[in-house]
Amino acid sequence: MICPQCSRSVPIRSLLTGTNASGVICPHCHASLCPGPLCTILLAVIAFGAGEIALLLLRRAAAPLWMAIVGFVVVAAGVYAIIAPRIIRLRLKDSNQPHLTGRPA
């Protein structure tokens, strides 16, 4: 992932913090960044789709339900961690963008 302000690389661990992808801070220029909504939706569809395929394959192989659920979580998290840096395109976060609650920042 590249910061649009300073054109330097933003580490993937910035996405895996407590605020998740909604509040990424560039460690070099300290710009507040957020991913585009379509990139986030595409990443979720790919990760959950891969997890669902793993769940179906494990259930078809007669694996216990708990093992199929663990397989779903592991595959979805792995796909998210591998694909997130390649799909997510960061942009500068507008200070007047409303939060998820609809109230201004």
C-alpha positions in Angstrom: 0.0 0.0 0.0 1.3 3.4 -0.9 0.6 6.7 0.8 -0.9 9.2 -1.7 0.7 12.1 0.2 4.3 11.1 0.5 4.4 8.1 -2.0 6.0 5.8 0.5 5.0 2.4 1.6 2.5 1.9 4.4 3.1 -1.4 6.3 0.3 -4.0 6.4 0.4 -3.9 10.2 -1.3 -0.5 10.0 -4.4 -2.3 8.7 -4.3 -4.9 11.5 -4.5 -2.4 14.4 -7.5 -1.9 16.6 -9.1 0.8 14.3 -8.8 -1.6 11.3 -8.8 0.0 7.8 -11.0 3.0 8.8 -8.1 4.9 10.4 -4.7 4.2 8.9 -2.0 6.7 9.7 1.1 6.9 7.5 4.2 6.3 9.7 6.3 8.6 7.5 4.2 11.8 7.0 1.4 11.1 9.6 -1.4 11.6 7.1 -4.7 10.2 8.0 -5.7 7.7 5.3 -8.7 5.5 4.5 -9.3 2.8 1.9 -11.7 3.3 -1.0 -15.1 1.7 -0.3 -15.1 -0.5 -3.4 -11.7 -1.9 -2.6 -12.9 -2.8 0.9 -16.0 -4.5 -0.4 -14.0 -6.4 -3.0 -11.5 -7.6 -0.4 -14.4 -8.8 1.9 -16.1 -10.6 -1.0 -12.8 -12.4 -1.9 -11.9 -13.3 1.7 -15.3 -14.6 2.7 -15.7 -16.4 -0.7 -12.5 -18.2 -0.1 -13.5 -19.0 3.4 -16.9 -20.3 2.3 -15.2 -22.6 -0.3 -13.0 -24.0 2.4 -16.0 -24.5 4.6 -17.9 -26.3 1.9 -14.9 -28.5 1.0 -14.3 -29.5 4.6 -18.0 -30.3 5.2 -18.1 -32.4 2.0 -15.0 -34.3 3.3 -17.1 -35.2 6.4 -15.0 -33.0 8.8 -16.7 -32.1 12.1 -18.5 -28.8 12.2 -16.0 -27.1 14.5 -13.1 -28.1 12.2 -15.0 -26.6 9.2 -15.6 -23.4 11.1 -11.9 -23.1 12.1 -11.0 -23.8 8.5 -13.3 -21.0 7.3 -11.7 -18.5 9.8 -8.1 -19.4 9.0 -8.6 -19.3 5.2 -10.6 -16.0 5.3 -8.0 -14.4 7.6 -5.1 -15.7 5.5 -6.6 -14.5 2.2 -7.3 -11.1 3.8 -3.7 -10.8 5.0 -2.2 -11.8 1.7 -4.5 -9.9 -0.6 -5.1 -6.7 1.4 -1.9 -5.0 0.4 -2.5 -5.7 -3.2 -6.1 -4.6 -3.5 -6.5 -1.7 -1.0 -5.8 1.7 -2.4 -5.5 4.3 0.3 -6.7 7.9 -0.1 -6.5 10.9 2.1 -9.2 11.0 4.7 -11.4 14.1 4.5 -11.9 15.8 7.8 -15.5 16.6 6.9 -16.4 13.0 6.1 -19.1 11.7 8.4 -18.3 8.8 10.7 -20.1 5.4 10.4 -22.7 6.8 12.9 -23.6 9.6 10.5 -22.3 12.4 12.8 -19.6 14.7 11.5 -16.0 14.2 12.7 
